[in-house]
Amino acid sequence: MTLPEERPAGEQIALFRSAGYAAFGRHERDLDVLDLIFDSIIDNPGVDDVRRLRFAGHGVTLDVTRTALDVELWVFPAGPVVIESRGDELSGLVSFLLRWPGGAQRPVRTAWVML
């Protein structure tokens, strides 16, 4: 059996993504999923020490920037939104939940990724 740390990064990401989708399928059926459409580790490797992710779908885009010091989030279209992060320290997986005040839009959750 190959341990996760022995697999190439792209294979690890695909494995965790499929596990995340499977977990999502068992919970929170009242949410839509934003797909990961850009990950600087895969799409632009070795450029700098900043990790950039873009999730999109259902009329929403979420840009995530992770540095050594913090995580910054940008939601498009701009407006009032509540963002929760959920994660698992054991696996290192994280997902962001976006909810709009007053139910103006159906809540969305990002695909589960390792930051």
CORTARA-V48635 format. One record per residue. N is the residue number from 0. RES is the residue in three letters. PHI is phi as a letter, one per 30 degrees, with the letter a starting at -180 (* if undefined). OMEGA is omega in radians with two decimals (NA if undefined). D_FIRST is the distance of its C-alpha to the first C-alpha in Angstrom with 2 decimals. Layout:
[[N | RES | PHI | OMEGA | D_FIRST] [N | RES | PHI | OMEGA | D_FIRST]]
This chain:
[[0 | MET | * | 3.13 | 0.00] [1 | THR | d | 3.09 | 3.81] [2 | LEU | d | -3.11 | 6.42] [3 | PRO | e | -3.09 | 9.47] [4 | GLU | d | 3.12 | 11.74] [5 | GLU | c | -3.12 | 10.13] [6 | ARG | d | 3.05 | 10.84] [7 | PRO | e | -3.07 | 14.52] [8 | ALA | e | -3.13 | 16.87] [9 | GLY | d | 3.12 | 17.94] [10 | GLU | d | 3.10 | 14.57] [11 | GLN | d | -3.13 | 14.11] [12 | ILE | d | 3.13 | 17.68] [13 | ALA | d | 3.13 | 17.30] [14 | LEU | d | -3.14 | 14.43] [15 | PHE | d | 3.12 | 16.62] [16 | ARG | d | -3.14 | 19.68] [17 | SER | d | 3.07 | 18.59] [18 | ALA | d | 3.11 | 17.68] [19 | GLY | d | 3.11 | 21.09] [20 | TYR | d | 3.11 | 22.92] [21 | ALA | d | 3.12 | 21.56] [22 | ALA | d | 3.13 | 22.74] [23 | PHE | d | -3.11 | 25.98] [24 | GLY | d | 3.14 | 26.59] [25 | ARG | d | -3.04 | 26.81] [26 | HIS | b | 2.95 | 29.29] [27 | GLU | h | -3.11 | 32.36] [28 | ARG | d | 3.14 | 33.63] [29 | ASP | c | -3.13 | 36.78] [30 | LEU | c | 2.97 | 35.09] [31 | ASP | c | -3.11 | 34.39] [32 | VAL | c | 2.97 | 31.37] [33 | LEU | d | -3.12 | 31.95] [34 | ASP | d | 3.03 | 29.49] [35 | LEU | d | -3.11 | 28.08] [36 | ILE | c | 3.08 | 30.08] [37 | PHE | b | 3.04 | 29.86] [38 | ASP | b | -3.05 | 27.44] [39 | SER | d | 3.10 | 28.68] [40 | ILE | d | -3.09 | 25.23] [41 | ILE | c | -2.99 | 24.71] [42 | ASP | d | -3.11 | 28.34] [43 | ASN | a | -3.01 | 30.05] [44 | PRO | d | 3.00 | 27.70] [45 | GLY | i | -3.08 | 29.21] [46 | VAL | d | 3.10 | 32.62] [47 | ASP | a | -3.11 | 32.96] [48 | ASP | d | -3.14 | 31.34] [49 | VAL | c | 3.09 | 32.16] [50 | ARG | c | 3.13 | 29.62] [51 | ARG | b | 3.12 | 31.33] [52 | LEU | b | 3.02 | 30.24] [53 | ARG | b | 3.07 | 32.36] [54 | PHE | c | -3.13 | 32.01] [55 | ALA | a | 3.07 | 34.53] [56 | GLY | k | 3.05 | 35.75] [57 | HIS | h | 3.10 | 38.53] [58 | GLY | i | -3.09 | 41.10] [59 | VAL | b | 3.00 | 39.31] [60 | THR | b | 3.07 | 37.65] [61 | LEU | b | 3.05 | 35.94] [62 | ASP | c | -3.13 | 35.44] [63 | VAL | b | 3.06 | 33.37] [64 | THR | b | 3.12 | 33.71] [65 | ARG | c | 3.05 | 31.71] [66 | THR | c | 3.09 | 33.04] [67 | ALA | d | -3.05 | 32.43] [68 | LEU | c | -3.04 | 35.25] [69 | ASP | a | 3.05 | 35.09] [70 | VAL | b | 3.12 | 34.09] [71 | GLU | c | -3.12 | 36.83] [72 | LEU | b | 3.05 | 37.08] [73 | TRP | b | -3.14 | 39.54] [74 | VAL | c | 3.07 | 40.26] [75 | PHE | b | 0.02 | 42.20] [76 | PRO | d | -3.11 | 44.67] [77 | ALA | d | 3.12 | 45.97] [78 | GLY | l | -3.13 | 47.42] [79 | PRO | d | 3.13 | 46.92] [80 | VAL | a | 3.07 | 43.38] [81 | VAL | c | -3.12 | 41.45] [82 | ILE | c | 3.05 | 37.90] [83 | GLU | c | 3.01 | 35.43] [84 | SER | c | 3.08 | 32.02] [85 | ARG | b | -3.11 | 29.33] [86 | GLY | a | 3.13 | 26.10] [87 | ASP | b | -3.09 | 23.33] [88 | GLU | d | -3.12 | 23.04] [89 | LEU | d | -3.11 | 19.66] [90 | SER | c | -3.07 | 17.98] [91 | GLY | i | -3.12 | 20.80] [92 | LEU | d | 3.10 | 21.69] [93 | VAL | b | 3.06 | 25.40] [94 | SER | b | 3.13 | 27.77] [95 | PHE | c | 3.11 | 31.53] [96 | LEU | c | 3.13 | 33.97] [97 | LEU | c | 3.10 | 37.38] [98 | ARG | b | 3.14 | 40.41] [99 | TRP | c | 3.12 | 43.94] [100 | PRO | e | 3.12 | 46.93] [101 | GLY | i | 3.11 | 48.99] [102 | GLY | i | -3.13 | 46.33] [103 | ALA | d | -3.14 | 47.52] [104 | GLN | b | 3.10 | 44.14] [105 | ARG | d | 3.12 | 41.22] [106 | PRO | d | 3.10 | 38.56] [107 | VAL | b | 3.08 | 35.45] [108 | ARG | b | 3.08 | 32.04] [109 | THR | d | 2.96 | 29.83] [110 | ALA | e | 3.14 | 26.34] [111 | TRP | d | 3.14 | 23.86] [112 | VAL | b | 2.99 | 22.83] [113 | MET | c | 3.09 | 21.75] [114 | LEU | d | NA | 24.93]]
